[in-house]
């Protein structure tokens, strides 16, 4: 029997496969559902499905609306129901002509929640942009601005919504994307889908800020990507991204994969917009540049402010609505070429699979037992717009296969001193590169390609430590700027020196094999006083192992990823994303946190040396970390002196006096715990009083305060008197 694999985004594939096995509810028309009759299912996503419906009461208004209901596996879970109720609560609080109207929310006789909303007869902006691009065109600038100004008016209502007591709710939409901007046949624009919106005033939701990031990754704000606190200004950044995409005819933030896109967002790389600057009305680029600033404080602070800045580029209302209505009608009346392309691809895949199967059958016809299936056919289903699903490259999809089906030839190694190793798996080769067992000059027969120098094999060269040798063989830096015995104090001092001088260079941390913990090497690369990259010789600090330790990945899932790693040129992050095992934003944050933890681990080393070379740089850095050193120092001290353990160290110094002094680093932006201590020690005070003041509000513990004091003492900002 031939199997069928849905050629869709990984996040929704398991759900839709289940639907193919067990047809979904409401597939036929006329299904009674609470006070409504579900006529036609028009969309299905990761958690819910949407139906075109009408009320059971013929006198009710309107007679045509949309009903959203949870998928079965979410409807039976308390968390799923809570999220659905939250969406209804927040959406109902907003009433504006540019926001999809909620007509009702409740539960059916069976206790199943629902949300009844306005039906916008037309298309979304995603479909309009897609069809326009297929024609080799872009939307007129003034029409793009008109659409965005309409959305901004709706967003101002969202951000300013009040609860029944008149208290601001602080709603953040968090999903301002083309697929959630609805365009009607009459030329009206409405913001919809509050599925991941949240209210900053509800204590039950405050933990979401540090929880799993939601939203389509291509439209996230930099602070969301970086895991920092965010507010309504993230919505404004998202809308500016949508406007830029409409003007460009392509996404603003480029990248060959999801991690590359997230990096472009974090760094606010708007090169594509800069390239068309000359073709924009004078002043429009500057408005977008401000709206897309990296720091929220440098952007427009309200939707009204951004709308006012765009107003002079907006056409008159009547003309704009007429043009938009005409374009919506054009999209609806012309069949999408995507559908035909999908059909052609299905036919091609089926024919190819059939031909392969026929060939296999001919070769095996003399055998008594029938041959097993030789290919998996891919049935491409056109389910309409799936832009709300996370983009995942599905070509040559590994879903449905077992690890053993990925055939790999073993590899062999011949070192420069004549030692031979093998057969080795790809994962074993990576470990050998990282730990320094093999290096430049050694030859590798990589999966049957023949003996080649290791540094010439792209799949392996990226795993070589950047220095590729011991420090005295590092090409370029000359004599070291300083060499120190490695202790927490010397490491802190080294990082402060890099920070204060905004230095670019490399700091080598090396521990001989005879020291506690065994031999190890780490290389910290800095650019202008920020940590750019960390290389480690410890195989347990590879990304896959790191995710397993953090509970983000199961061991068997890592084994699967290692089996297919060569298909993604040895890039574990891209492999895990492609397999649907870990989300792109989770990978992005894990790589950043992994760099932080590699530095924090150095504070635990007992023995070793620190050597700094000014000007040293790393090669093949695909993910620049750009981590602030003060935060890394706090993390390192927390690692070395966790919780309240610093009290033991300072217990006999509680009556000694701390006084402010002229800092050696000049004006610095310190993390909150350090900044708080600076504001306390404005005059000489006994340590006991400093700790009382620091812990009075409950925002900090004594341990937090003492770790901050360690940094300020090393920086020369405070001193003992």
PyMOL commands that set and color helices and strands:
alter all, ss='L'
color gray80, all
select helices_A, chain A and resi 10-21+72-75+78-92+125-134+141-159+178-180+203-210+217-219+222-225+233-248+258-266+271-275+277-279+284-291+296-298+303-313+317-333+337-364+403-405+426-435+446-448+454-456+458-461+471-473+488-500+539-541+543-549+555-568+572-579+584-602+629-640+646-653+672-680+687-695+702-715
alter helices_A, ss='H'
color red, helices_A
select strands_A, chain A and resi 4-6+31-33+36-44+48-55+65-70+102-107+113-118+122-124+171-172+181-184+189-191+198-199+377-379+411-414+420-424+443-445+451-453+482-485+505-511+520-527+530-536+609-614+627-628+657-660+685-686+718-720
alter strands_A, ss='S'
color yellow, strands_A
deselect
rebuild
show_as cartoon
